[in-house]
Amino acid sequence: MFVISSLMCWSCQPSTTTTPKPGQFGFDTKHAPADHFYLQRAYPEATFSEKAYSAALEQAKAQMALRSTPPLGFSESWDVKGPGNIGARVNAIAVHPHNEKIIYVGFSSGGLFKTTNGGNSWSPVFDDRAYLAIGAIAIDPNNPEIVYVGTGDPNITGYPFLGDGLYRSINGGQSWTKIGLEATRIISKIIIDPSNSQRIHVGTMGLPFERNRQKGLYTSNDGGKTWRQSLFVSEQAGIIDLVIDPRNPKTLYACSWNRIRNSRESIIAGPDSGIFKSTDSGSSCVKMEGGLPTGNLGRIGLAFYSGEPNLVFAVYSDANSQLLNIYRTADEGNNWEALLGPGKSNLPGSVMGGMGWYFGKIAVNPKDPNEIYLLCISLWKTSNGGLTWTTVGDASIHSDKHALVFTPSGDIIVGSDGGLNKNIKGDPFWTDIESIPTTQFYRVEYNPHFPNRYYGGAQDHGTVSGENLSENWIRMEGGDGFQMRFNPLDPKVMWAQTQNGVLRVSTNGGSFFQLAIRGIDRTDRVNWDAPLVMSSHDPQVLYTGTHRVYQNTTGSETVWKPISPDLTDGEIYGRNFHTLSCLHESVLNPELIMAGTSDGNVWYTGDVGTSWKRIDAGLPERYVTAVKTSPSNANTLYVSHSGYRDNDLRPHLHVSRNLGNTWTSLAGDLPPLAINDFIVLPGYNDSILFVATDGGVYSSVNGGRNWYRLGGNMPIIAAYSLAWNVAKNELIVGTHGKSILTYPLRNLIGGLITSTSVINLPDHLLKVYPQPFAEELKLEWQSPDLQSSWNLKVFDATGRIIMAQTLGSNRDKQLRLSTALWKKGLYWLQISDGKQQIARKIVKM
């Protein structure tokens, strides 16, 4: 099905330019988080194993298709909690040519969505695929029911989301068929010849981690049955943009771009970046000159105006990813005029902010060649052909613009790092037209004081919270959000973390956060996603990590002191590598703390840092993503790792039952996906485990011997963080592209408080006092309908059952509980007969 031949003149012959040395043309810094996630999956290798990653996703997809009837509790549905009002990065937009209420939008990692009512509601139409990074969308102008989607993220950050080729739907997105170009990995643009729908042109960036020959322009003349590489520029330069002359569709213009990104080099410019033209539907291509710049150039974007005369616009970024110039040709590319320069334009040269590699696009109004838009951090507009420029939509549109389309009626739709906005022709305002849950979360956390509210740290959107998809979630802290912690004794005290381990604490319930890093040496190496632990024994005690462990024993007063030496093998790639990647304090022993590092080291201390023991002998040399202690056995430890290797197609989750002297794999029949987080559920003798992987969430109910995919409706999406909502007995997952989801555990492990089969009795039927309590807790309750025995359970804030007993069947009941030995903290109390129940949150001070 996939046949490739090569036809090339300068263009269409192998590049004769000198290959630059790694890193010669500069490094980008916008997406340090992506460097972190790349390192997680590549370490200790220099490059990411695309083959192992693809094999893992395909195995996960195959297991879903062959899934037999799982045990009770594994087939419930995930519930999307949101946010819907906090969007993620939009890479591509396509509007139906005859019905502008039909719109398709593609996200960098959240998949493809469709609306048929102009954005009032959206539906996912690609979630059954293994790769949900969308780079390009095209609608057949001759049959709009035919839609093409190119996978992979062309805005190549440090950890780009790869694709697996080009897809076609012949029924408006209801079903999809792959039609090739799998090896290109990132598709940047799709053009359908308006005179011949069988002729398709596709721009590709290729696998960005390495130099290869799968980059370039591809053309099919038979509707995707066969393909030929119609333009190959070099092994490190792909095609980033592409336009066609709709009145003479044999004429194409394509932009090449030097781009390589892995953990050891970042090429964002080079001598191969340029504009190519074909006048024979891609059979031959010529590099444009005629006034265009030469040398080491960055990303280039194109726009075509098909009026009289035909105009082509090109925006260039320079080797430092700043705006170089905007060019225009009115004679089919023979001569190009620079629109910027002294006396020509007021457009600042700093509009790209050093991030021209990240957006670099230009658009022109199809009905007015003087109305031009430049997509940068802000959206810039000129109405006089480039003489004067102003920003538009700054108050409404999220920063970093990536896509802009005009509807048939002249409205404008813009995609940014924060979703989708629309401007109705003639209206000065911009409207958010999507409530699509595609937020990219790094971390989620459970707040025991507000179990109906969800909290998380998100890429580009900081720390956010909300209760459901339809609610407008609030942004509590800025930057990129990560860890959160909540004091179980005081609902007003909470911690939030931003990138590079910057901690803030609030003592007024989140209305205001103050910096809380006193005592931490800011010259330490620190992880982009630094660990943060609040002691389950004393919430005034917290731990965080740089390349060493810090302890704070003063709560919100925040005085940190180091309690370990450097636990890594030292610096390799700068201040973010190598570092502590995870920490954990035992819920059974407050002196036992575990630490994992980005270079595969695992340590523990049994005396709060006086001495440390390295315990990773027998474990893989990979990035440690999580360390946990058993909630039921003081000598049992757990470790998970990330990473992909061609010769090691196994997931990595290990247990030690002797404090790290020996380790046993718990991988069982898990697909070989990177494990990002895990939970050992308290109260079940370590038999129930949950893992968050690059392909979703899996669970075991027999201690890791067998695993089942959790839920029937989660797509293959990267799940980064897990939390257990003790009060609602649900699992919370933060995904990197599908927002926050929850899964009910009532049928898997039995209900704690909420269950559809249980009637919650009125509050006045249960008295619990004093509140808060100290040495003793008194209970009085009654139920006129009860004829059977009651069961009493008390859970601590981590979900451990600290007491359980069966009570008699008297109508009026009283009980005194001795609580002198209970630790200070928050507890959940439940009394139930299986059909009706009463529950309370209680606090010991």
Order of alpha helices (4+ residues) and beta strands (2+ residues): alpha-alpha-beta-beta-beta-beta-beta-beta-beta-beta-beta-beta-beta-beta-beta-beta-beta-beta-beta-beta-beta-beta-beta-beta-beta-beta-beta-beta-beta-beta-beta-beta-beta-beta-beta-beta-beta-beta-beta-beta-beta-beta-beta-beta-beta-beta-beta-beta-beta-beta-beta-beta-beta-beta-beta-beta-beta-beta-beta-beta-alpha-beta-beta-beta-beta-beta-beta-beta-beta
